[in-house]
Amino acid sequence: MSALIYLLVGGLSGVLGLKAWREDRTNRVRQDFLLLASLTMIAYLAFSVYLAPGLPDMRFLWAFTACFLPVATFQFLDHFFTSEALDNRPLLRKMWLFTPIVAISCVGVGFFFFREPQKPQVPI
């Protein structure tokens, strides 16, 4: 049941992000919201498929995508609440630079240290 809820939330997130972006494709805030909604959709769909029996390797896609959610959220909020006194562009650039490194490291550590051995299956 919980996998179905994650599946529905992921699909709804993608639909809402696409709907907001299609209203004004040149607006930076809507583009950031589409990025955030797409990452959320992929993460939730991968997690719901991971909960299904027989697909444990989807946790790597879920972990990789979830690593990008904080920086995408920060970028969306930075453009949504604009401030002339505070410039977060250098911090955002650094975060976008280091996030792929953290994501690859997270997936690599999970793959090499926490990978479940293949279980023997009874032939049908």
Backbone as a printed PyTorch tensor [residue, N CA C, xyz], in Angstrom:
tensor([[[  0.8100,  -1.1900,   0.0000],
         [  0.0000,   0.0000,   0.0000],
         [  0.8570,   1.2600,   0.0000]],

        [[  1.9480,   1.2630,   0.7830],
         [  2.7900,   2.4580,   0.8320],
         [  3.4900,   2.6930,  -0.5030]],

        [[  3.8170,   1.6320,  -1.2300],
         [  4.4410,   1.8080,  -2.5410],
         [  3.4900,   2.5110,  -3.4990]],

        [[  2.2170,   2.2190,  -3.3890],
         [  1.2200,   2.8810,  -4.2300],
         [  1.1210,   4.3670,  -3.9010]],

        [[  1.2040,   4.7050,  -2.6270],
         [  1.1570,   6.1160,  -2.2290],
         [  2.3670,   6.8590,  -2.7910]],

        [[  3.5600,   6.2750,  -2.6830],
         [  4.7530,   6.9080,  -3.2570],
         [  4.6260,   7.0440,  -4.7720]],

        [[  4.0550,   6.0590,  -5.4070],
         [  3.8560,   6.1070,  -6.8540],
         [  2.9090,   7.2470,  -7.2270]],

        [[  1.8270,   7.3920,  -6.5000],
         [  0.8670,   8.4600,  -6.7730],
         [  1.4620,   9.8430,  -6.5080]],

        [[  2.1870,   9.9930,  -5.4060],
         [  2.8010,  11.2820,  -5.0880],
         [  3.8570,  11.6470,  -6.1350]],

        [[  4.6410,  10.6730,  -6.5620],
         [  5.6370,  10.9380,  -7.5970],
         [  5.0060,  11.3620,  -8.9100]],

        [[  3.9680,  10.6630,  -9.3150],
         [  3.2830,  11.0370, -10.5530],
         [  2.6350,  12.4000, -10.4620]],

        [[  1.9970,  12.7000,  -9.3370],
         [  1.3610,  13.9960,  -9.1470],
         [  2.3900,  15.1220,  -9.1280]],

        [[  3.5330,  14.8650,  -8.5400],
         [  4.5960,  15.8690,  -8.5170],
         [  5.0490,  16.2220,  -9.9290]],

        [[  5.2450,  15.2220, -10.7490],
         [  5.6570,  15.4770, -12.1280],
         [  4.6020,  16.2240, -12.9190]],

        [[  3.3370,  15.8720, -12.7200],
         [  2.2470,  16.5390, -13.4480],
         [  2.1340,  18.0060, -13.0340]],

        [[  2.2190,  18.2860, -11.7350],
         [  2.1130,  19.6620, -11.2740],
         [  3.2890,  20.5170, -11.7390]],

        [[  4.4840,  19.9440, -11.7280],
         [  5.6440,  20.6860, -12.2130],
         [  5.5380,  21.0000, -13.6880]],

        [[  5.0810,  20.0430, -14.4700],
         [  4.9230,  20.2580, -15.9070],
         [  3.8150,  21.2630, -16.2020]],

        [[  2.7400,  21.1950, -15.4350],
         [  1.6430,  22.1380, -15.6290],
         [  2.0870,  23.5680, -15.3240]],

        [[  2.8290,  23.7730, -14.2520],
         [  3.3060,  25.1120, -13.9030],
         [  4.2860,  25.6360, -14.9510]],

        [[  5.1310,  24.7750, -15.4590],
         [  6.1330,  25.1920, -16.4490],
         [  5.4860,  25.5550, -17.7760]],

        [[  4.4480,  24.8320, -18.1690],
         [  3.8050,  25.0880, -19.4650],
         [  3.0720,  26.4190, -19.5010]],

        [[  2.7020,  26.9740, -18.3520],
         [  2.0220,  28.2690, -18.3300],
         [  2.9510,  29.4000, -18.7560]],

        [[  4.2020,  29.3470, -18.3440],
         [  5.1830,  30.3670, -18.7400],
         [  6.5590,  29.7040, -18.7520]],

        [[  7.0080,  29.3230, -19.9270],
         [  8.2560,  28.5630, -20.0500],
         [  9.5040,  29.4070, -19.8450]],

        [[  9.3910,  30.7190, -19.8660],
         [ 10.5670,  31.5860, -19.7240],
         [ 10.7990,  32.0230, -18.2800]],

        [[  9.8590,  31.7890, -17.3880],
         [  9.9740,  32.1980, -15.9980],
         [ 10.9650,  31.2890, -15.2700]],

        [[ 11.9690,  31.8960, -14.6480],
         [ 13.0370,  31.1340, -13.9760],
         [ 12.5050,  30.3390, -12.7860]],

        [[ 11.5570,  30.8980, -12.0560],
         [ 11.0010,  30.2000, -10.8900],
         [ 10.2480,  28.9470, -11.3360]],

        [[  9.5120,  29.0440, -12.4270],
         [  8.7790,  27.8780, -12.9280],
         [  9.7370,  26.8130, -13.4620]],

        [[ 10.8440,  27.2280, -14.0490],
         [ 11.8460,  26.2640, -14.4990],
         [ 12.4720,  25.5410, -13.3170]],

        [[ 12.7560,  26.2920, -12.2520],
         [ 13.3020,  25.6640, -11.0450],
         [ 12.2960,  24.7300, -10.3960]],

        [[ 11.0200,  25.1200, -10.4270],
         [  9.9910,  24.2480,  -9.8660],
         [  9.8490,  22.9740, -10.6920]],

        [[  9.9740,  23.0890, -12.0060],
         [  9.9320,  21.8920, -12.8580],
         [ 11.0990,  20.9650, -12.5380]],

        [[ 12.2830,  21.5200, -12.3310],
         [ 13.4460,  20.6950, -11.9580],
         [ 13.1980,  19.9950, -10.6250]],

        [[ 12.7150,  20.7510,  -9.6430],
         [ 12.4400,  20.1730,  -8.3260],
         [ 11.3610,  19.0990,  -8.4060]],

        [[ 10.2930,  19.3740,  -9.1430],
         [  9.2050,  18.4000,  -9.2700],
         [  9.6560,  17.1590, -10.0310]],

        [[ 10.4920,  17.3280, -11.0520],
         [ 10.9870,  16.1710, -11.8090],
         [ 11.8970,  15.2940, -10.9550]],

        [[ 12.7820,  15.9150, -10.1840],
         [ 13.6470,  15.1370,  -9.2960],
         [ 12.8310,  14.4090,  -8.2340]],

        [[ 11.8240,  15.0900,  -7.7020],
         [ 10.9530,  14.4530,  -6.7150],
         [ 10.1990,  13.2920,  -7.3390]],

        [[  9.7190,  13.4810,  -8.5610],
         [  8.9940,  12.4150,  -9.2440],
         [  9.8860,  11.1920,  -9.4590]],

        [[ 11.0960,  11.4100,  -9.9530],
         [ 11.9990,  10.2830, -10.1990],
         [ 12.3610,   9.5820,  -8.8950]],

        [[ 12.6400,  10.3660,  -7.8500],
         [ 13.0120,   9.7660,  -6.5650],
         [ 11.8630,   8.9530,  -5.9840]],

        [[ 10.6660,   9.4940,  -6.0170],
         [  9.5230,   8.7740,  -5.4450],
         [  9.1460,   7.5570,  -6.2800]],

        [[  9.1990,   7.6840,  -7.5980],
         [  8.8830,   6.5160,  -8.4310],
         [  9.9250,   5.4120,  -8.2400]],

        [[ 11.2040,   5.7960,  -8.1620],
         [ 12.2480,   4.7940,  -7.9400],
         [ 12.0910,   4.1440,  -6.5680]],

        [[ 11.7120,   4.9370,  -5.5560],
         [ 11.5230,   4.3650,  -4.2270],
         [ 10.3210,   3.4290,  -4.1970]],

        [[  9.2520,   3.7890,  -4.8940],
         [  8.0850,   2.9020,  -4.9040],
         [  8.3870,   1.6010,  -5.6370]],

        [[  9.1890,   1.6670,  -6.6970],
         [  9.5710,   0.4410,  -7.3980],
         [ 10.5530,  -0.3720,  -6.5470]],

        [[ 11.4010,   0.3210,  -5.7780],
         [ 12.3280,  -0.3660,  -4.8740],
         [ 11.5580,  -1.1660,  -3.8230]],

        [[ 10.4170,  -0.6390,  -3.3690],
         [  9.6290,  -1.3550,  -2.3720],
         [  8.9540,  -2.5960,  -2.9400]],

        [[  8.8100,  -2.6530,  -4.2450],
         [  8.2200,  -3.8380,  -4.8720],
         [  9.2030,  -5.0020,  -4.7590]],

        [[  8.7300,  -6.2040,  -4.5480],
         [  9.6370,  -7.3370,  -4.4240],
         [ 10.3530,  -7.6340,  -5.7330]],

        [[ 11.6390,  -7.9200,  -5.6210],
         [ 12.4000,  -8.3540,  -6.7800],
         [ 13.1850,  -7.2630,  -7.4820]],

        [[ 13.0810,  -6.0230,  -7.0510],
         [ 13.8250,  -4.9310,  -7.6890],
         [ 14.6210,  -4.1280,  -6.6590]],

        [[ 15.5650,  -4.7540,  -5.9580],
         [ 16.2980,  -4.0270,  -4.9140],
         [ 17.3100,  -3.0230,  -5.4590]],

        [[ 17.6980,  -3.1280,  -6.7190],
         [ 18.7020,  -2.2210,  -7.2570],
         [ 18.1480,  -0.8450,  -7.5910]],

        [[ 16.8470,  -0.6620,  -7.5020],
         [ 16.2720,   0.6670,  -7.7240],
         [ 16.6380,   1.6300,  -6.6040]],

        [[ 17.1590,   1.1100,  -5.4950],
         [ 17.5780,   2.0000,  -4.4110],
         [ 18.7370,   2.8780,  -4.8290]],

        [[ 19.5290,   2.4300,  -5.7940],
         [ 20.6450,   3.2460,  -6.2650],
         [ 20.1450,   4.4500,  -7.0620]],

        [[ 19.1420,   4.2590,  -7.8940],
         [ 18.5490,   5.3870,  -8.6180],
         [ 17.8580,   6.3330,  -7.6500]],

        [[ 17.1760,   5.7710,  -6.6570],
         [ 16.5140,   6.5860,  -5.6600],
         [ 17.5310,   7.4170,  -4.8810]],

        [[ 18.6180,   6.8030,  -4.4330],
         [ 19.6370,   7.5160,  -3.6650],
         [ 20.3220,   8.5830,  -4.5130]],

        [[ 20.6180,   8.2560,  -5.7730],
         [ 21.2900,   9.2070,  -6.6540],
         [ 20.4120,  10.4340,  -6.8920]],

        [[ 19.1430,  10.2050,  -7.1560],
         [ 18.2300,  11.3160,  -7.4240],
         [ 17.9490,  12.1140,  -6.1600]],

        [[ 17.8190,  11.4480,  -5.0400],
         [ 17.5200,  12.1360,  -3.7820],
         [ 18.6570,  13.0390,  -3.3370]],

        [[ 19.8820,  12.7600,  -3.7680],
         [ 21.0090,  13.6240,  -3.4210],
         [ 20.8820,  15.0030,  -4.0570]],

        [[ 20.1700,  15.1050,  -5.1610],
         [ 20.0210,  16.3830,  -5.8440],
         [ 18.8350,  17.1990,  -5.3170]],

        [[ 17.9850,  16.6280,  -4.4960],
         [ 16.8100,  17.3380,  -4.0020],
         [ 17.1400,  18.5480,  -3.1310]],

        [[ 18.0980,  18.4890,  -2.2000],
         [ 18.3700,  19.6820,  -1.3820],
         [ 18.8440,  20.8830,  -2.2000]],

        [[ 19.7450,  20.6710,  -3.1360],
         [ 20.2470,  21.8040,  -3.9120],
         [ 19.1790,  22.3300,  -4.8620]],

        [[ 18.3480,  21.4660,  -5.4020],
         [ 17.2510,  21.9230,  -6.2660],
         [ 16.2220,  22.7110,  -5.4500]],

        [[ 15.9510,  22.2670,  -4.2250],
         [ 15.0390,  23.0000,  -3.3530],
         [ 15.6040,  24.3640,  -2.9930]],

        [[ 16.8790,  24.4010,  -2.6660],
         [ 17.5260,  25.6700,  -2.3250],
         [ 17.5110,  26.6290,  -3.5130]],

        [[ 17.7510,  26.1350,  -4.7030],
         [ 17.7230,  26.9820,  -5.8850],
         [ 16.3190,  27.5200,  -6.1500]],

        [[ 15.3080,  26.6660,  -6.0080],
         [ 13.9300,  27.1070,  -6.1940],
         [ 13.5650,  28.1870,  -5.1800]],

        [[ 13.8820,  27.9560,  -3.9140],
         [ 13.5530,  28.9410,  -2.8860],
         [ 14.3380,  30.2310,  -3.0550]],

        [[ 15.5740,  30.1430,  -3.5160],
         [ 16.3840,  31.3390,  -3.7440],
         [ 15.7960,  32.2010,  -4.8560]],

        [[ 15.2900,  31.5750,  -5.8970],
         [ 14.6870,  32.3530,  -6.9810],
         [ 13.2540,  32.7690,  -6.6700]],

        [[ 12.5580,  32.0220,  -5.8230],
         [ 11.1860,  32.3580,  -5.4660],
         [ 11.1450,  33.5650,  -4.5300]],

        [[ 12.0160,  33.5500,  -3.5090],
         [ 12.1210,  34.6690,  -2.5690],
         [ 13.3720,  35.4720,  -2.9170]],

        [[ 13.2620,  36.3680,  -3.8660],
         [ 14.4290,  37.1360,  -4.3160],
         [ 14.7940,  38.1850,  -3.2760]],

        [[ 16.1040,  38.4220,  -3.1660],
         [ 16.6190,  39.4190,  -2.2360],
         [ 17.8040,  40.1150,  -2.8890]],

        [[ 17.7620,  41.4150,  -2.8950],
         [ 18.8640,  42.1910,  -3.4670],
         [ 20.0760,  42.2030,  -2.5340]],

        [[ 19.8550,  42.0760,  -1.2400],
         [ 20.9460,  42.1510,  -0.2680],
         [ 21.7340,  40.8530,  -0.1600]],

        [[ 21.1420,  39.7540,  -0.5720],
         [ 21.7830,  38.4500,  -0.4030],
         [ 21.9800,  37.7960,  -1.7620]],

        [[ 23.2310,  37.4810,  -2.0920],
         [ 23.5360,  36.8390,  -3.3710],
         [ 23.9940,  35.4050,  -3.0940]],

        [[ 23.1720,  34.4510,  -3.4420],
         [ 23.4780,  33.0410,  -3.1960],
         [ 24.0420,  32.3330,  -4.4210]],

        [[ 24.2920,  33.0550,  -5.5050],
         [ 24.7830,  32.3930,  -6.7190],
         [ 26.1050,  31.6570,  -6.5270]],

        [[ 27.1020,  32.2360,  -5.8260],
         [ 28.3420,  31.4520,  -5.6200],
         [ 28.1150,  30.1650,  -4.8190]],

        [[ 27.2560,  30.2540,  -3.8090],
         [ 26.9590,  29.0620,  -3.0130],
         [ 26.2220,  28.0220,  -3.8480]],

        [[ 25.2750,  28.4650,  -4.6620],
         [ 24.5520,  27.5330,  -5.5350],
         [ 25.4900,  26.8650,  -6.5290]],

        [[ 26.4070,  27.6310,  -7.0890],
         [ 27.3820,  27.0380,  -8.0270],
         [ 28.2200,  25.9620,  -7.3410]],

        [[ 28.6650,  26.2360,  -6.1290],
         [ 29.4590,  25.2470,  -5.3900],
         [ 28.6320,  24.0070,  -5.0680]],

        [[ 27.3910,  24.2390,  -4.6890],
         [ 26.5350,  23.0960,  -4.3680],
         [ 26.2710,  22.2430,  -5.6040]],

        [[ 26.0210,  22.8790,  -6.7620],
         [ 25.8140,  22.1110,  -7.9880],
         [ 27.0940,  21.4180,  -8.4350]],

        [[ 28.2510,  21.9590,  -8.0430],
         [ 29.5200,  21.3130,  -8.3810],
         [ 29.7600,  20.0710,  -7.5260]],

        [[ 29.4610,  20.1630,  -6.2380],
         [ 29.7820,  19.0630,  -5.3290],
         [ 28.6710,  18.0230,  -5.1860]],

        [[ 27.4560,  18.3630,  -5.5490],
         [ 26.3540,  17.4070,  -5.4110],
         [ 26.5470,  16.1480,  -6.2550]],

        [[ 26.9820,  16.2280,  -7.5310],
         [ 27.2190,  14.9770,  -8.2700],
         [ 28.3110,  14.1130,  -7.6430]],

        [[ 29.3080,  14.7470,  -7.0590],
         [ 30.3730,  13.9870,  -6.3970],
         [ 29.8120,  13.2370,  -5.1930]],

        [[ 28.9860,  13.9220,  -4.4090],
         [ 28.3590,  13.2850,  -3.2470],
         [ 27.4130,  12.1710,  -3.6970]],

        [[ 26.6520,  12.4100,  -4.7590],
         [ 25.6990,  11.4060,  -5.2410],
         [ 26.4190,  10.1590,  -5.7430]],

        [[ 27.4830,  10.3420,  -6.5150],
         [ 28.2440,   9.1920,  -7.0160],
         [ 28.9010,   8.4450,  -5.8540]],

        [[ 29.4020,   9.1830,  -4.8750],
         [ 30.0020,   8.5400,  -3.7010],
         [ 28.9700,   7.7590,  -2.9100]],

        [[ 27.7960,   8.3310,  -2.7520],
         [ 26.7180,   7.6570,  -2.0180],
         [ 26.3160,   6.3530,  -2.7020]],

        [[ 26.1330,   6.4090,  -4.0030],
         [ 25.7520,   5.2030,  -4.7410],
         [ 26.9040,   4.1990,  -4.7440]],

        [[ 28.1380,   4.6810,  -4.8880],
         [ 29.2940,   3.7810,  -4.8780],
         [ 29.4610,   3.0560,  -3.5550]],

        [[ 29.3310,   3.7800,  -2.4550],
         [ 29.4300,   3.1490,  -1.1340],
         [ 28.2970,   2.1450,  -0.9360]],

        [[ 27.1020,   2.5200,  -1.3390],
         [ 25.9760,   1.5880,  -1.2260],
         [ 26.1540,   0.3540,  -2.0830]],

        [[ 26.7360,   0.5300,  -3.2710],
         [ 26.9310,  -0.6030,  -4.1770],
         [ 28.0100,  -1.5500,  -3.6650]],

        [[ 29.1240,  -1.0060,  -3.1970],
         [ 30.2490,  -1.8550,  -2.8200],
         [ 30.1380,  -2.4300,  -1.4110]],

        [[ 29.5190,  -1.7110,  -0.4810],
         [ 29.5020,  -2.1780,   0.8970],
         [ 28.1680,  -2.7710,   1.3460]],

        [[ 27.0780,  -2.3780,   0.7220],
         [ 25.7790,  -2.8180,   1.1910],
         [ 24.9910,  -3.5620,   0.1250]],

        [[ 25.6450,  -4.0650,  -0.8670],
         [ 24.9530,  -4.8010,  -1.9310],
         [ 24.5740,  -6.1810,  -1.4130]],

        [[ 23.3410,  -6.5360,  -1.6550],
         [ 22.8570,  -7.8510,  -1.2230],
         [ 23.3550,  -8.9070,  -2.1970]],

        [[ 23.8630, -10.0230,  -1.6790],
         [ 24.3030, -11.0760,  -2.5970],
         [ 23.1130, -11.6790,  -3.3320]],

        [[ 23.3900, -12.1880,  -4.5020],
         [ 22.3260, -12.8020,  -5.2860],
         [ 21.8390, -14.0520,  -4.5770]],

        [[ 20.5550, -14.1390,  -4.3960],
         [ 19.9620, -15.3040,  -3.7270],
         [ 19.6600, -16.3590,  -4.8000]],

        [[ 19.9350, -17.5960,  -4.4750],
         [ 19.5850, -18.6330,  -5.4480],
         [ 18.0760, -18.7290,  -5.6050]],

        [[ 17.6680, -18.8490,  -6.8330],
         [ 16.2300, -18.9170,  -7.1180],
         [ 15.8900, -20.2940,  -7.6420]],

        [[ 14.7220, -20.7310,  -7.2760],
         [ 14.2410, -22.0230,  -7.7300],
         [ 13.7560, -21.8610,  -9.1720]],

        [[ 14.2940, -22.6770, -10.1110],
         [ 13.8040, -22.5410, -11.4820],
         [ 12.3390, -22.9600, -11.5800]],

        [[ 11.6380, -22.2410, -12.3870],
         [ 10.1920, -22.5260, -12.5400],
         [  9.9810, -23.4290, -13.7220]]])
